[in-house]
Amino acid sequence: MSTAQQSSTSTKTITGADILIEALVRNGGDTIFAYPGGASMPLHQALTRRKDRIRTILPRHEQGGGFAAQGHSRTTDNVGLCMATSGPGATNLVTSIADAKMDSVPLIAITGQVPQAVIGTDAFQETPIVEICRAVTKHYYMITADDYTDPESVREALESIPRIVKEAYFVAKSGRPGPVLIDFPKNIQLASMPEDELDYDPAMKLPGYRPLQRKVAPEQIRQAVAAIRRAKKPILYVGGGVINADASEELTKFALKTGIPVTTTVMGIGAFPGDHEQSLHMLGMHGTVYANKAIDEADLLLALGVRFDDRVTGKLDEFALHGKIIHVDIDASEIHKNKEAHIPIVADVKDFLVALNAALSEDDCPQIDEWRKQCSDWKEKFPLKHTQSDEFIYPQEAIQELWRQTKELDTYVAVGVGQHQMWAAQYYKFSKPKRWLSSSGLGTMGFGLPAAMGVAAAHPEALVIDIDGDGSVMMNIQELATLFCEKLNVKVFLLNNQHLGMVMQWEDRFMEGNRAHTYLGHIDDKMATGDGDGTFGETFPNFVKMAESMGVGARQVDKKADLPAAIEEMINYDGPYLLEMICPYQEHVLPMIPGGGTVRDIITE
């Protein structure tokens, strides 16, 4: 054999698709939710060659895969991974990408793209996904050769893949987390180069990206300590940034040391134990009366990892009107964006809390016995309440019973979007971070089931529950098939009121009860117009049959007396399960501050 022949047989080549999958593995990727198509087939072939290191889960819709990747990411230290083909496959990911951007979730979305030779020609299944996603990603890449006809140029594109993947992981997780898009034309996926000439740990090239590097200034800590010491009515206003920073332990230490009451945003649920006496629970539009009153009267807000969202503030000019604000956020663009801060601190909230705890002496702790008594009195005077019945299953009672049976277990709860989402936030008390998953910023119906799917893949030994509504769950109901085929043990806790409940509630409150296409069941004038007694007989669709047709255990209950045993059966069932509860449809989520209102406008009856 000649030297040339020996060289050609000993040099192993690797394709662009295999390079990308290997780079994902080397950066910690262990699970990817991926739906194949023409422009991503080489990537799926490559995934089969690394199935020893990375699990591929086939969702039944690309959006479901994107939300499942979020579920995986939100409950671990990993970056969520999802993949789709070009054209409609890529556009089906857009909502889940936008959702991750709004809720600061680290995610890498990979899309196949048509070959470079036909980009821009309206080729079959071509969409300019980079342009479409420009505003809803933290960063984006398109892996192309400067000249796709030149072998050296194609090789340079192949050599860039490990760097791009490494950068994508870094950008997704560092600073304020968020989604990164990698668009990958098929010609580069199929091209190849010698494997032993690849560098899988190259230097990154991110000259325009400088995530927060500076430490909290000692003077900022001194200012914060002085403000805390002088405060008579302080409150901790805690958001998802505390959970993203893994700062719940430091937050709890500070809260217990100072005795300052704690209220959270929807994203901040779980950052402080919800069943602790200092917890005022959630604030905002559907927050507790006592949390909103406390914010309104506080003289100091320690706003940690929050963005003063409109659903929290209501009428912005009157939100926390009497309080001095210490605002800590890792994203400088959030400081002063919606509400002026008296002490603005751009920092990692964990670093801030570590420094604050170290600096705070016993003498610095505020004297707030009267304030704490006032908050306690509000809690006693304005508890969460709902309609009572000995016969019917009201959603709030169902969630309370679920919490009673699962609070001692390692339980993760994902929710869809709507009334059930708010009831779950109000009545299920989370004691740990990263156990609550909600599409909070974008408010995406259909989030709950696939997000729970991703959690179950990451935590197969845990109890994973999707609290959902009949409207929201239908958005991604096809993922029940994924649960069965992939052996993902998700329990779907379905509150069925046959309506788009939250929209219906606004119709009742502000539109004279006129039903404008919010009824989801059989055509029935009484229910469609809101004139019925709140109950109904046979429901549509038949969720039990739907679940059973996809291999998922299921049961329907409509009597309160049957609920505890049904929940116990759901928890103990060996495999995925759907428990459908028929609920009165005229129940509203209360309290409620109308959009643009203040605590003085709060509706409690």
N, C-alpha and C positions, 0 to 999 in steps of 0.2 A: 504493500500500500504506500502510495506517495505521501510526502509531507502535507501536501495540499488536501489530499483525501482524509488524512488523519485529523487535520484541523477542522475540516467541514463536519466530520462526524462527531467530534468532541465538543464543539461549540453549540450549546443549547440556546435556542431563541425563545423569546417570550412575547406575547402579544400585548397590545395596549390594554385590552380588557383584563388580562391576567395581572398586569402591573398594577392597575387600579385596585383590584380586589386584594392583592397581596399588601398594598399600601394601607388599605383599610384595616386588615388584620394586624399589621405591625403597629398601627396607632391605637389599637385596643378595640376595634370593632369585633363584636362577637355575635350580633344579631342584626339582620337587615330585613325589612318588610318590602318586598319587591314583586312587582307585577310585570311579566315579560311582554314584549312586542317586537316588531320587526327591527327597530333601531337599537334595541337593548339586548337582543338575543346573544351576542358575543359575551356580554357581561354575565348573563345567566349561565352560559356554558362555563365561564371562568368560576362562578360561584360553586358549581358542582365539583370543581377540582380542588376547592378549599373547604369542603363541607366538614372537614375534621376540625376547623378552627372558627368558622363563622356559620351560624344557623340562618338559613333563608326561610322566611315564613311568607307564604303566598296569601295575601289578603284577597278579598273578592271585589275590591274596588280600590283604586289608587288613593283616594281620599282616606279610606279606612287605614291603608298602610301608613300614610303620613301621620294620622292621629295615633296609631299604634306605636310608631317611632317616638312620638311625644310621650306616651305613657311609659315607655322604656326609659327615656331620658329623664323625665321628671322625678322618677323614683330611684334613680341610681346616680353614680358619678360619671356615667358614660354619655357620649353624644349619640342621640338617636339617629338611625340610618334608615332611609327609605329610597326606593328607586322605581322609576317608571320609564316607559318608552317615550318616543317623541310625540308631537301633536297632541291628541286628546289625552293620552296617558300623562303627559307633562302638565297640561292644563288642569287635569283632575287633582294634581298635587297642590295647586296654587292656594286653595283655601286653607289647607293644613300648614302651608308655609307661612301665610299671612297670620294665622293663628299663633304660630310659634313666635313670630316677630312681636306681636302685641303682648304676649305673656313672657317674653324673654327666655325662651326655651332653646338650649343648644341642640341643633338639628343639622344634618347634612342630607340634602336631597339631591340625588343623582338622576339625571335624565339622559336617555339616549337621544341622539340627534341624527338627522339625515346626513349623508356624506357631504363633505365640504363642496364637492363639485356641483351639487344641486341646491345648496343653501341660497335662499333668496329667489328661487324660481317657482315658489308655491308647489314644491314637490309633495308627493303623497305623504300625509301625516307630518307635515312640517309646520311648526309654529316657532316664532322668535321668543322662546321661553325666557331667555335672559332679559329681553326688553320687558316682557310681561311681568317678571318678578323683580325688576330693578328696585321698585319702591317698597317691597315687602320682604327683602332679604337684608341681612347684615353685610353680606358680601356675595360675590358671584364669580364664577369662572366659566370660560368656554375653552376647552382644550383643542386648539387648532394648530396646524402647521402654517407658517407664513406663506409657503408655496407647497400645496399638497401634491404637486407633481414632482417635487424635488426630494429624493431619498434622504438627503442630509437634513433638510428642513423637517421632514416627518420624524426623523430620529430625534431631533431637538424637542419636538412635541412629546414624544414618548419619554424622553429623559425628564421632562418637566412634571410628569404625573406624580411621582412620589413627593415632590416639593408642594404641589398644589394640594394634595391630600393632607399633608402635614400642616400646611397653612390653614386649610379648612377646619381642621380640628382645633387649632390654636385660636382662630378667630371666633369660632362658634362658642368656645368655653370662656375665653378671657374677657375681662372687663364686664360690660353688660352682655350676658349671653344672647344668642340669637341664631337664626337659620342661615346656612350657606348653601348656595346652589352650585352644582358642578354639571355643566352641560357637555356632552361627550359625543362628538360626531362619529358615525359608524366607521368611516375609513381609518380613523386613528385607533379605534378599538381593534380593528383587524390587522393593522400594521404590526411589524415585529422587529426586534433587535436582539443582539446577544444578551442573554440574561446576566452573565457575569460582569458586564460593563455598566450595570445599573447601580446607582447610589440611592438606597432607601432612606437615608437620613441626611438629606442635603440641607444646606443653609436656607433659611426662609428669606423671601424678598418681599417685605411689607413696609416699604419706606413711608407710606402715608398712614400707617396704623400704629398708634401709640396708646395701648390700653394703660389704664391708670398705673403709675409707678410710684408716685410720691406717697409718703406716709402721712398720717394725721399729724398736723402741727401741734406741738405742746400748747401753744397759745389757744388753739381751738378747743382743746380739752379743758383748759382753765376757764374759758368762757362758758362752756357747757356746764361745768361743775358749779360755777357761780350762779348761773341761771337756775339750776336744779335746787341749789341750797336756798335761794330766795323764794322759790315757788310755793304757793299756797294751794293751788289746784292744778297740779301737773297731770298729764296723761300721756301714755305711750300709744302712738298711732303707727301701727306696724303693717308692712306690706310684704309682697313676695320677694323683695330684695333681701330680706333677712333669711328667708329659706334658701334662696339661690346662693347666698354667702355662707351657708352652713353655720349661721350665727344664732340658732335657736337656744343653744346652751348658754351662750353669753348673755342673750337677751333675758332669759329666765333668771339667771344669776343676778342681773342688775335689777329686774323688777322685784324680786323677792327681797333684795337688800334694801331697796328704797321704799317698798310698799306702794309704788305708783300703779294705779289701775291701767289695764291693758285692753285696747280695742284693736281689731285687725280689719284689714280689707278682705275681700273674697280671696285674693291671692295669698294673703298672710295667714289664713286659717291653718292652725297646727303649729305655728311658730311659738305659741305659748299655750299651755294646757287649757283647753276650753272648759274643763270642769273645775278649774281653780277658782277660789273665791275672788281673786283679783281680776279675773277675766270679765270684761264687759261684752265679750263676743263681738260680732260684726257690727260695723257702723255703715251709714250710708242709706240709700233709698229703701232697702229692705232690712236694714240693721235694727238692732234693738232700740227701744225708746231711751233706755238708760245710757247706751253708748253715745247716741246723738245728743242727748242733753249734756253729758259730760264734756263732749267736744265743744259744745256751744258755750259752756261756762268756764272752761279751762283757762288758766292764765299762762300755761306753758304746754306746748305740743312738742314732744320728741318724735318727729316724723322720720321713721327709719325705713329706707327702701321702699318709698311710696312715690306716687306721681300726681297726687291730688286730682284723681280722676273725677269726671263730672257726676258719676253715679255715687261717689262718696261725698262730694262737696255740695251738690245741689246749687243753689244760688251762690256763686263763688265769692261775691263781695261780702256776704254775710257769714261765710264759713269761718269758724274759729276767730271771730271778729275781735274778741277780747284777749286772745292768747299770743304770747311771744312764740315764734316758731324756730326750732332747731331742725333743719332739714339735712339729712345725711343720705347721699345717693352716690353710687359709683359712676353714674352718667351725668356729666356736667350739664348736658342739655336739659335735664329735668329741673335743675335748680332755678328758681324764679320763673319757670315756664308758665305755671298756672297760678301760683301763690307766692308772694314775696316772702322770703325767709329772713329772719332777723340774724340768725347765725347759720350761714350756708356752709356746708362741709362736703366737699367732693372727696369721697373716700370709700374704700371697701367697708361696709357696715360692720363686718366682723372685727376688722382692725380697730375701728372706732370704739366698739363695745369693749374689746380687750383693754384698750388704753383707758377708757372711762372707768371700767371696774377697778383697774389698778390705781387710778388717781383718786377715786371717791372714798373718803374716810367716813366713819360713822357720824362725825360732826357735820359732814356735807349733806347727809340725807335729810330731805325736807320734813318738816313737822306738819303732817297732813292727816291727823286723826279725824278732824272735822270733815275734811274732803272725802275721806274714805267712808265715813258714816253717811255722808250725803249720797255717794254712789250706791252704797248698800241700800239706803232707803228707796232710791229710784228703782233698783232691781226688784225690791219687794212690792212697790206700788205699781210698776209697769212691767209685769212679767210677760213673756211670750204666751199668747193664748189663742185658742181656736175653738171651733164648734165641737161640741161633745155629742156623742151618740152611743147608745148601747147596742145598736144594730149595724150601722154603716161603718165602713173603714174610711176614716179621714186620713189624708196623707201624712199630716203631722204626727198622728198617733202611730202610724205604720213605721215611720222613721225612728220615732222614739223607741218602739219595741225592737226594731232592728239594732239600734245602738245598745239597748239593754242586753241583747243576746250576744253581741260581738265585741263589746268594749274591752274585754279581757283577752281577746285574740289579737294576733298580728294582722290587722285588717286594713286594706286599701280600698278607698271609695272613689270611683270616678262618677261624674254626673253628666247628663246631657245639658240642654239649656232650656229654661222655662221655669214654671212655678216649682216643679220638683227640685230644681237646682237650688233655689232660694230656701225651700223648706229643709233640704239637706244641710245647707249652710247654717240654718238656724237651730236645728234640732239634733244633729249628730255632732257630738262633742269630741273633737280630735285632741289627743294628748301628745302626739308626736308630729314632727314635720314630715313632708313628702308622703303623707298618707291620703291626701285630699287632692283630687285632680279635677279642675274645672276650666272650661274655656271662658275666661273671665273678661279679657279685653275685647275680643272679637265677638264673643257670644255665639258660638257656632253650634247650631242644632246638629245632632248626629255625632258629637264628640265622645260621648260617654262610653258606648259599647266598644269601639276600636281602641280607645285609650286604655280601658280595662284589659283588653286583649294584650296590649304591649306590656302592661304591668304583670300580667300572669306569665308572660314569657320570661320576664326578668326575675320574678319571685314565685317560682312554681309551688313553693311550700306554703305561701301565705294565702289568706282568705281575700279574694278580690271580688268586689261588688260594684256593679254598675247600677246606680239609682237613676232611673230614666222615666220619661213620660211617653205616652203613646204617640205623640207627634214627633218628638225628637228621635226616638229609637228607630222610627221608620226611615230616617235619613240614611242609616247605614245598617239596616237589619240584616243585610246579606252576610255580615261578618259572623253571624251565628254558625254558618257553615265552616268558617275558619276555626272557630272554637272547637268544633267537633273533630275536624280533620287533623288539627295540630295538637289536640289534647290540652287545650288551654282552659283551666278550671275557673271560668268566670261565672258569677251568679248575677243574673239580671233581675233587679228588683223594680218591677214595672208598675208605676202608678197610672192607671188608665182612667181618665175622665172624659174620653171621647172628644176632647176639644184641644185646640191650641190655647192652652190655659192662660198664659200670661197676656197674650193679645186679647183674649176674651175678657180678662180682668180689666184691662184698659177700656175696652168697649163698655163694660158695666159702669166704670167710674167716670169716664169722660165723654162717652158717646151714646148715652141714654140706652145702653144695653142693646144697641142695634148690631146683630150678628152679621159680619161682613166676611164670610167664608172662613170662619174659625171652627166650624163644627166638622168633625172627622168621621162620624158614624153614619148609620142609616139615615135616610131622609125622614126626619121626624120634626114636624113644625114646633112642637113644644120644646124639644131640646135645642133645636137650631135657633130659636128666638129667645131662649132663656126663660120660658114660662113654665117649665116643668118643675117637678119636686126635687130635682137634683140627682135622681137615680134613673136607671134604665135596665132593661132586661138583657137580651142577647146583644153582644157587642160586636163591632166590626172594626178592623179585621179580627179574625180568630188567631190571636197570638199563640195560643197553646198549640194549635195545629201547625202554625208556621214553624215554631221551634222544634216540634217533634219531627217535622218533615226534613229538618236539617240535622237530626241526630241529637238534639238537645232536650234534656228532660224538662218538663213543664207542668204547671198547675195553675188554675185560676181559683181565686177566692173572692167572695163578695160579702161575707159576714164577719164582723169584728171578732166574734167568738172563735172563729177558725184561724185567725191570723197568727197567734204565737206558735201553734203547731206547724203551720205552713212554713213559717220562717225557719224553724228548727229543721224541718225536712229539707229545705233549700240548702241550708248550711252544711248538712251532713251528706247530701247527695254526692255520689262519686262521679264527678264530671261536671260539665257546664249545665246550667239550669236556669230556667226563666220562671219566676213567680209573678203572676199578673194579679194585681189587686184592683177590683172595680171600686172606684171612688166617686163620691158626689161631685158633680161638675161645677157647682156654684160657689165653691170655696175660694177665697182670695188669699194671697200672700200678704200678711200684715205683720208688723207695721209697714207703712208705705209713705214716703215723702214724694209728692208729685215732682216730676222733672222740673228743675229750676226753682224748686221750693226750698224752704228752710225747716228747721225742726219745729217751728211754730205752725207749720202746715201739715204736720204728720197725721196720718189717718190710722186709727187704731181699731175702729169698729166696722 
